[in-house]
Every structure is written in structure tokens, then in C-alpha cells.
Amino acid sequence: MIDKDKNRETKEHKGGTNPQGFDRIVREVFAPIYPVIAQQIVAKTLTTSGRCLDAGCGTGALGRAIAAITDLHVTFLDQSIGMLRFAAKYASQEGIKECSFLEGDIHNIDLLDESMDLIISRGSSPFWDDWHRAYSEILRVLKVGGHAYIGGGFGTKELKEQITAHMSKEKPDWRDSFKDRIKAEREALPQIMEKLNPASHTIIDDESGWWVFITK
Ligand SMILES: C[S@@+](CC[C@H](N)C(=O)[O-])C[C@H]1O[C@@H](n2cnc3c(N)ncnc32)[C@H](O)[C@@H]1O
């Protein structure tokens, strides 16, 4: 990765300011959710080959779990170079060869129109500044007939309860820090979808969490 921006190491990134701390939490607390969610995404989208974008990938746990069970080439996108370094390190350790890494912003994705078969994103959208713009970028890079699976689920009710209990002890303000943003995004989505008019979109809202499943 070429260093174009000398301040990028110390830049403040919404939802990605502390890659080391986030990496520890993913390894110690969140790790079991990713293989479960990856299975759910594949079952729902039936997409196992072509190209996948993990938007706001963090340390890449969901994209890596998808790569492990499919033939998809996964592009890991994050605004934080620190997060991408972890994603690249783990992808290499896990022998994931079909992958690439993109430092950038969801509001202005540096990818060609209709270049992705599947776009996944977990735990990132509450941090996006402009959901209309972000979702229109997602739909721009998605192929016609492709799927996007965006949200904040935990895989199962039990995993959600387990993680919420752990995080509430470790960081008492954890839930409150993004609760209002999730509510605001959910309220904004119907109008955004009406304007962007994908072929279909469904809200998945159960005891394991919340997702929007879009087909272009
Ligand atoms: C809570 S982390 C979730 C990471 C990962 N998806 C996971 O579930 O483990 C949120 C991530 O979204 C990234 N992010 C937030 N806003 C972004 C934006 N506008 N463009 C790209 N990445 C963004 C942050 O840098 C951070 O890595």
C-alpha cells in the first residue's frame, strides 16, 4: 500500500480510531459471530463466486469468513489503514489468496460501476455520515442482480446476548454509543430505498440483530 498521506496513521476515523483495541475485542469477544453470519449470507444470497466487497471491514473478520467458505475474491475496504493492516495480516496467515485491500471511504468508493457480485458490511453503517450517498455508492458498484447484506447482526440470539453482556461490563457506554445512529439509519432507509429503487430490499430484524438485504 502506497503512503500518500503522512497523517493517515494518526487520523481520527469514526468507528475505527483504535485498530489494536478493536482487534483484541474481535479476537476475544466477537470472533464466534463471523462464521455464523457468513453462512447466513451465503444461504440468503446464494453467491459463492465472483467478487465480494467487505465495506468497513475493520480487521476483515466477516470478509475472511466469507472467503473461507466460497470462491469469492474479497476486496476489503476501510478508511483506516491500521484496520486494513490487520485484515491483510490475517488474510495472509489464513492462506486467503483471492483478496485485495482498498483504503477509502464508503461515500466515494474507488471501484468501477457494476463490479461486485456481493457487498457485505457489518457494524460499519452507524458510522457513515450520509446514508443516501453510501447506499447509492453501494448500488453503483453492485452488478445488476447482485446482492448487498448490510447491518449489525450477531449471528444468533445467544451470541448477541453473550456479547452484549461482555461488552456492557467492559465498556458500559458501548450500546448507547451507536444506538441512536442505528435508529436514525433505520428511519432513513425507507426513503433512501424509494429513491434508489433497487429491484428489492428486505429488512431482516430478529433476535440476532438487524440487516438490510438488497438485490439490485
Ligand atoms: C465497528 S467496526 C466493524 C468492523 C467489521 N466490519 C466487523 O464487523 O468486525 C467499523 C469499521 O467501519 C469503518 N468505517 C466507518 N466509516 C467508514 C467510511 N465512511 N468508509 C469506510 N470505512 C468506514 C471503520 O474504520 C471501522 O473499521
The ligand as a Gaussian input file, in Angstrom:
#p B3LYP/6-31G(d) Opt

LIG

0 1
 C      -17.136000      -1.358000      14.387000
 S      -16.023000      -1.536000      13.047000
 C      -16.674000      -3.016000      12.278000
 C      -15.617000      -3.765000      11.530000
 C      -16.015000      -5.085000      10.884000
 N      -16.963000      -4.930000       9.824000
 C      -16.512000      -6.082000      11.900000
 O      -17.714000      -6.351000      11.939000
 O      -15.675000      -6.623000      12.644000
 C      -16.474000      -0.267000      11.912000
 C      -15.498000      -0.101000      10.764000
 O      -16.087000       0.747000       9.772000
 C      -15.077000       1.599000       9.259000
 N      -15.725000       2.795000       8.686000
 C      -16.517000       3.696000       9.330000
 N      -16.918000       4.665000       8.476000
 C      -16.377000       4.360000       7.259000
 C      -16.421000       5.004000       5.979000
 N      -17.092000       6.128000       5.792000
 N      -15.759000       4.426000       4.957000
 C      -15.043000       3.276000       5.155000
 N      -14.953000       2.633000       6.345000
 C      -15.620000       3.165000       7.390000
 C      -14.201000       1.915000      10.481000
 O      -12.926000       2.398000      10.119000
 C      -14.174000       0.555000      11.173000
 O      -13.103000      -0.240000      10.748000

